[in-house]
Amino acid sequence: MTTSIADRQAKVGDSVITYREAGAGPALVLLHGIGSAARAFDDQLAGLSKTLRVIAWDAPGYAGSTALPMEAPVAADYAAVLARLLDALGIEACHLVGHSLGALMAASFAADRPKRILSLTLASIAGGHAKLPAADREKQLAQRIGDVAALGAREMAEKRGPRLLGRDATPVMIRRVVDTMASIRPDGYAQAARMLASGDVKADIARLPASMPVQILYGDADVITPPARNIEIAATRPLAPVHVIPGAGHAVYLEKPAQFNDVVSRFIASVK
């Protein structure tokens, strides 16, 4: 039987959030990274929805989701919108997966609303640049925003997209990553880049209750958030299991979906 993945939208205050949904059962919510979108998680929507209600959002400013009202949002601003989305969908608590920039959003949400978390998975973690010297922080931010302005989304995606994948990536996988990145909106991307510049995932992980089930996973061929960086972040949560997926690059969920889904589903099963 083919899994039915539905495109939906929810009214969240004065804004709209678009998302993709499949399945029924306990809620599993997926948060994408800075150059991605809900549709990048189609392998998770298909593979994990036999026993779960799987929801992948388009973050504010992505796809059909309304951008945030402030020019320079912080992770907590995205987390607040996520809370309102869960309210609109009737979800009291969920299993939450954050990938890359989505891990910053997920950690912030979990730290501020621990009772709404059944389990937390942080994948290919973007640590945020809050601790960098101001000059380095501004340089990286200007480069990200400048690339979109100078190249346009499509050319930027053709340049950056293939670096998100490892050596085993197929042409189809590369095209999926590039096409998804090419669909970004400059307003949403610029806001997300500013959030990355101010983010500090270690600080939010430090605020998580000791009892919260947390796991970390990454690919050993990731050149965007390299293994050493994930290991450094994992050290702030020493009891959290760490899973390394061989051969996978940054977009580990897309490049190695079976392995990614297995790690997520086993973790969820262990905390029921």
PyMOL commands that set and color helices and strands:
alter all, ss='L'
color gray80, all
select helices_A, chain A and resi 38-47+75-88+101-112+114-116+134-164+171-182+186-198+201-206+227-234+252-255+257-270
alter helices_A, ss='H'
color red, helices_A
select strands_A, chain A and resi 6-12+15-22+27-31+53-57+94-99+117-123+214-219+242-245
alter strands_A, ss='S'
color yellow, strands_A
deselect
rebuild
show_as cartoon
